[in-house]
Amino acid sequence: MSTKKSVVEKVVEVKKESVLKFVVTFPDGTISEGTTTLRKFNPNIKNGVVNSGFQVKIASGSYSGSLMIIDYLMQEKI
């Protein structure tokens, strides 16, 4: 009789959280600084993909808006 040992490897995926640091200078001279993390956006049905990237709302005085950067290397097909 032969005895065989089975080896089961458990692969653990470690997710590294990507962080984007930003500095925005508004026309009135005020500066907004901060960070935001990588996240998935809603599916883009028209193009058949799900994009990931960075998005944050910024505001100062009379100015406000949204900073959005898409990481196309993280794009997934639906």
ROZA-170706 format. One record per residue (C-alpha): residue number from 0; residue in one letter; x, y, z negated. Coordinates in nm, 4 decimals, decimal comma. Layout:
BEGIN
gukol NUM	zakol A	xx X	yy Y	zz Z;
...
REM end
This chain:
BEGIN
gukol 0	zakol M	xx 0,0000	yy 0,0000	zz 0,0000;
gukol 1	zakol S	xx 0,1157	yy 0,3422	zz 0,0771;
gukol 2	zakol T	xx 0,0283	yy 0,6388	zz -0,1297;
gukol 3	zakol K	xx -0,0236	yy 0,9686	zz 0,0439;
gukol 4	zakol K	xx -0,0463	yy 1,2991	zz -0,1284;
gukol 5	zakol S	xx -0,2405	yy 1,5699	zz 0,0421;
gukol 6	zakol V	xx -0,1198	yy 1,9202	zz -0,0002;
gukol 7	zakol V	xx -0,3748	yy 2,1967	zz 0,0190;
gukol 8	zakol E	xx -0,2446	yy 2,5449	zz 0,0679;
gukol 9	zakol K	xx -0,4547	yy 2,8335	zz -0,0461;
gukol 10	zakol V	xx -0,3977	yy 3,1471	zz 0,1546;
gukol 11	zakol V	xx -0,4767	yy 3,4643	zz -0,0311;
gukol 12	zakol E	xx -0,5145	yy 3,7752	zz 0,1778;
gukol 13	zakol V	xx -0,3962	yy 4,0860	zz 0,0011;
gukol 14	zakol K	xx -0,5603	yy 4,3993	zz 0,1342;
gukol 15	zakol K	xx -0,3446	yy 4,7053	zz 0,1236;
gukol 16	zakol E	xx -0,5596	yy 5,0129	zz 0,0856;
gukol 17	zakol S	xx -0,4575	yy 5,2765	zz 0,3351;
gukol 18	zakol V	xx -0,4643	yy 5,6331	zz 0,2089;
gukol 19	zakol L	xx -0,4581	yy 5,9490	zz 0,4191;
gukol 20	zakol K	xx -0,3313	yy 6,2706	zz 0,2619;
gukol 21	zakol F	xx -0,4443	yy 6,5952	zz 0,4212;
gukol 22	zakol V	xx -0,3843	yy 6,9689	zz 0,3956;
gukol 23	zakol V	xx -0,6189	yy 7,2112	zz 0,5758;
gukol 24	zakol T	xx -0,5545	yy 7,5853	zz 0,5977;
gukol 25	zakol F	xx -0,8724	yy 7,7837	zz 0,6641;
gukol 26	zakol P	xx -0,8789	yy 8,1118	zz 0,8625;
gukol 27	zakol D	xx -0,9181	yy 8,3148	zz 0,5417;
gukol 28	zakol G	xx -0,5911	yy 8,1686	zz 0,4091;
gukol 29	zakol T	xx -0,7333	yy 7,9239	zz 0,1534;
gukol 30	zakol I	xx -0,5861	yy 7,5751	zz 0,1488;
gukol 31	zakol S	xx -0,7701	yy 7,2488	zz 0,0858;
gukol 32	zakol E	xx -0,5664	yy 6,9409	zz -0,0065;
gukol 33	zakol G	xx -0,6797	yy 6,5878	zz -0,0796;
gukol 34	zakol T	xx -0,6766	yy 6,2191	zz 0,0038;
gukol 35	zakol T	xx -0,9221	yy 5,9727	zz 0,1532;
gukol 36	zakol T	xx -0,9135	yy 5,5956	zz 0,2019;
gukol 37	zakol L	xx -0,9658	yy 5,3780	zz 0,5077;
gukol 38	zakol R	xx -1,3261	yy 5,2621	zz 0,5572;
gukol 39	zakol K	xx -1,5465	yy 5,0974	zz 0,8196;
gukol 40	zakol F	xx -1,7898	yy 5,3152	zz 1,0127;
gukol 41	zakol N	xx -2,1353	yy 5,2155	zz 1,1335;
gukol 42	zakol P	xx -2,1335	yy 4,9861	zz 1,4401;
gukol 43	zakol N	xx -2,1100	yy 5,1577	zz 1,7771;
gukol 44	zakol I	xx -2,3775	yy 4,9554	zz 1,9600;
gukol 45	zakol K	xx -2,3212	yy 5,1364	zz 2,2929;
gukol 46	zakol N	xx -1,9545	yy 5,0297	zz 2,3080;
gukol 47	zakol G	xx -2,0008	yy 4,7031	zz 2,1134;
gukol 48	zakol V	xx -1,7419	yy 4,7768	zz 1,8434;
gukol 49	zakol V	xx -1,7040	yy 4,8621	zz 1,4771;
gukol 50	zakol N	xx -1,4417	yy 5,1299	zz 1,4116;
gukol 51	zakol S	xx -1,2475	yy 5,1952	zz 1,0941;
gukol 52	zakol G	xx -1,0861	yy 5,5179	zz 0,9891;
gukol 53	zakol F	xx -1,0804	yy 5,8091	zz 0,7511;
gukol 54	zakol Q	xx -1,3584	yy 6,0583	zz 0,6830;
gukol 55	zakol V	xx -1,3928	yy 6,3321	zz 0,4256;
gukol 56	zakol K	xx -1,6007	yy 6,6483	zz 0,3872;
gukol 57	zakol I	xx -1,4034	yy 6,9648	zz 0,3257;
gukol 58	zakol A	xx -1,5228	yy 7,3109	zz 0,2258;
gukol 59	zakol S	xx -1,3885	yy 7,6449	zz 0,1092;
gukol 60	zakol G	xx -1,5872	yy 7,9668	zz 0,0798;
gukol 61	zakol S	xx -1,7718	yy 8,0266	zz 0,4060;
gukol 62	zakol Y	xx -1,6149	yy 7,7243	zz 0,5773;
gukol 63	zakol S	xx -1,7201	yy 7,3616	zz 0,5616;
gukol 64	zakol G	xx -1,6885	yy 7,0583	zz 0,7834;
gukol 65	zakol S	xx -1,5901	yy 6,6972	zz 0,8119;
gukol 66	zakol L	xx -1,2486	yy 6,5531	zz 0,8905;
gukol 67	zakol M	xx -1,2743	yy 6,2209	zz 1,0782;
gukol 68	zakol I	xx -0,9873	yy 6,0122	zz 1,2139;
gukol 69	zakol I	xx -1,0518	yy 5,6774	zz 1,3843;
gukol 70	zakol D	xx -0,7886	yy 5,4012	zz 1,3661;
gukol 71	zakol Y	xx -0,8369	yy 5,2206	zz 1,6981;
gukol 72	zakol L	xx -0,5897	yy 4,9482	zz 1,5944;
gukol 73	zakol M	xx -0,8479	yy 4,8347	zz 1,3354;
gukol 74	zakol Q	xx -1,1326	yy 4,8219	zz 1,5919;
gukol 75	zakol E	xx -1,3430	yy 4,5027	zz 1,5849;
gukol 76	zakol K	xx -1,5773	yy 4,3671	zz 1,8526;
gukol 77	zakol I	xx -1,9404	yy 4,3135	zz 1,7506;
REM end
